[in-house]
């Protein structure tokens, strides 16, 4: 038998619906009533399908119709196709409503330990079908992926976007950057502790190309000091906290990071000129997906609660 091409446009979706209805109802007349069509129209459409396939799908009898071997096979596939189309419709509706989907967040240090976990927990409680992906990297590394659509938003301390076109930013709350060290750090025993005194100890700082690193170095230069020479460069908040907790290293961390770790605490040396705004960076010309929009809503709500604490 010749190969049958069912993708040439002759076979219509209505043909699949009709054949399944005839099989379910066991009669052309009952299928017509079920589909609210005239019986001649149903009979004509059935003949069209049989002509396309080149086989008889049903045998006619005094009590209705019975699927042939070909009819059983075709009905099985027709049911599968219709089921997949129904699932496709449900999935599209779910995506549009934000019931299912994926949101990918690029995270920086600030906001990653309190705001983001709270917002994710609230989102998952509200929409358990949404998958959240969190990826940590520097701001400069995240921006190309944001513009390409690989991630939906960047959360953290707002970096200057300057000449970077295609970006917009939303401020969520203010969070100071604090110099921190472990409890029992020898610097805590020094009277009138100043920034210069902290150069006697090793530091763990953000990577050289980050905006926070540049601002911290400016703090030293404004005080007539050279930036620390004994240092580790790191963007992993877990590694930074462990180094500060277990050694005499000093770090610059968002205040909420320091506040939520019982083993470290701020030092009485302010960083007045370091920017404090935490927020999200988004593509300027691409609307958020439904899942990303829901994530933004929860970030805003949780940020408001943090600001009120």
N, C-alpha and C positions, 0 to 999 in steps of 0.2 A: 504493500500500500504506500502511496505517495506520502511524503512528509507534510504535515499540516502546519501552516504558518498562522498562528492565532494573534500575531502582533502586527498584522498588516492593516489594521483599522476596521476590518469588516465585523469582527466580534465586538459587541458593545457590552458595557456593564449591565445594561438592562436585560441582556440575554442571560447573564449569570443569575440575576435575581429571579427571572422568570422560570428558568429550569429548576432552581432550588425550590421555588414555590410549588411547582407542579409535583416534584418528588415528595414534598412535605404534605401536600393536600391530597395526593393520589388521584387527582382529577383536573382536567383542563378547566372545567366549569368552576370548581371550587377555588382553583388558583386565580382565576379571573376575578371572582368575588373578593378574594383575599387582597388582591392587588388593586381592586377597584378599577378594573379594566373591562372592556367588552370582550366576550369570549372569542369573537372572530380575530380580534387584535392579538390575543394570546396564542391562538392557533397559528396565525400568520408568523409571529415571532419564533415560535417553536420550529416551524418549518425552515425559517431562515437559519437557525442554529444547526439544525440537522443537515442543511445544504452546505453550510460552511465546513462542517466536520466530515460530511460524506458518509454518515452512518445514521441509523435510527436510534434515538435515545429512549423512546418509550414504545411499548406495545399497547394498543388500545383494546379494551375489553368492555363488556356490558356494564361493569361496575366502576370503570375508571381506567387509569393507566398504570402500567408497571414498568419500572426502569429495565432496560436491556443491560447486557454486560457493559456496553459502551456508556449507557446512561449512568450506571452506578459509578463508573470510573470518572466520568465528567462531573457528575454532581459532587463527588468527593473533592475534586480540585476546585470546583466553583465555590463550595462552602469555605475552603481554606482561603481562597482569594478574598471573599467577602469578609471573612473574619479578620484577615490582615488589614483590610481597608477600614474596618470598624476600629481596630486597635490604633491604626494610624490617626484616625480622627480624634480618638480619645487622647492620644499622645500630644497631638498638636494643641488640643484644647487645654490639656494639662500644662503644656509649656506656656501657652498664652496666659493662663491663670496663675502661673507660678507654682502649680502643685508639684511638678517634677522639673528636673533640669539640673544644671551644674553652674556654680559660680566659682571662679578662680580668683584668689586674692593674693596679690604680691604684698608682703609685709616687711616693714622696717622695724626698728627696735621699739620706738614709742607706739603704744597702742596694742602691741602684740601680746602682752601678758595679762591685761585686765579687760580692756574694751573689746578686743576681738573675741576672746573666749566667751564673754557674756553675750555678745551679739550672735555668735554661732549657736550657742545653746538656745537662745530665744528663737532663732530662725528654725532650728531643727524641731523644736517643740511645736512651732506653728505649721511648718511644712516639712515633715519627715522625708518626703520624696525627693527633696533637693540635696544634691551632693555638693559639699563644700571642699574645695582644694586650696590649701594654704602653701605658698612658696616664699621662702625667705631669700632676699638678695639685696644688694645696694640699690639705691634709687636709679642711678644711671644704668644699671643692668636691667632694671624692670621696665624702663620707659619704652624701649623698642618693642618689647613683647606686649605692652599695653596698646601701643599704636597698631600693632599687627593683629590684635584681637586674641592673642594667646591667653592673656589675663584680662579680667573685667575691671579691676581697680587696684590702686596702690594705697595701702593704709600705713600711716606713720606720721612722723614729724614732717610738716610741709616744707619741701625744698623749693628754692627759687626756680621757677620754670623759664624765666628770662626769654631767650630767643627760641625756646622749644615750642614750635607751633603745634597746634592740634591738641593741646591739653587744657583742662580746666581743673580748678581745685575748690573743695568745699571744706571750710574750717568746722571742726566738731567740738573741740574744747582746748583749753590751754593747760599745758603740763610742763612745769619747770624741769630743766636738766640739772641734776645735782652731782657733785663729786662724792663718791661713796668709797667706803673701806669696811673691812670686817670689824666687828666688836673686838676690842683689845688691840687694835692696830697701834703701833708705837707713836704715830703722829697725834693720836688723841690726847696724849699726855703733855703735849707741847703747849705752853702758854702763848696766847695771841697768835694762834696758828694762821699762817698766811700761805698764799699760793706758792711762793718761793720755797717754803719749807717742804712742800710735797715733792719737789724735784729730787729729794734725797731717796725716794722710793721708786720702784718700778711701776709702770703704768700699762693698762690695757686700753687701747683707743680704737675708734672706728678706722676703716680703711682710709688710706691717704686721699682717694678721689672723692670721698663723701663730703657733703656740705657741713655736717657736724664736726668733722675733723678740721676743716678749714676754719670754722668759727672758734673751736677750742684753741687752735694755734694762734688765732688773732687775740684771744684773751691773754695768752702768755706774752705775746709781743707788745700788747698794750700796757702790760705791767713791766716792760723792759726785760723780759726773760726769754730764753730760748725754749722751744717746746721740749718735752722729755726725750732723752736719747735712749734711755733704757725702757723699751716698750715692746708690747705684743700688739699686733693689729688683728682685730677680730670683729665679726658682725653677728656671731651666734650669741644670743642672750644667755643661753644655758652655759656656754663655755665661759663667758665673761663673769657671770655670777659665781661659778665654781672657782675661777682663778682669784676673784676678789675674796671669796669666803675662806679659801685654803692657803692664801699667801698674803704678802704685804702689798700686793698690787692695788693701785688706785684706778678707778674708772669713772667715766661720766655717763650716768644712766638717767633715764626718765624717772621722775619722782615716784610714780606708781610701781615701777620695777623695784626700787629700793624699799618702798613701804611694804611690799608683799613678801619680802624675804627677811625672816627673823635673824639671819646670820650676818647681815650687812646693814649699814646705816649711813645717812648722809654725814659729810664733814662740814664744819661751820665755815666753809669758804664759798661764797656765792659766785654764780656765773651770770651776772646781770645782763650781759650783752648777748647771750645765746638765746635764739628764738625759741618760743614755747608752744607754738600752735601745732596741734595734731589734727589731721584731717585725711581726706581722700583725694587722690588725683585720678581724674577720669579722662577718657577721650572727649575732645570738645565737639566733634562732629559725628559721634556714633551714640545713638540712644542706648541706655543700659538694657540688657535682656530682662525679662520678667524676674528671673532668679536674682540677678544683680540688683535690680531695683528693690526687691524685698530685703536683700542684705543691707543695702543703704538705709532703708527705713529702720531696721533694727540697730544699725550702727548709730544713727542719729538719736534714737530713743535711749540707748545705753549710755551714749556720750552725755546726754542731758542729765542722767542720773549721777554719773561720775562728777560732773561739774557742780552738782548740788551737794555732794558729800562734803 
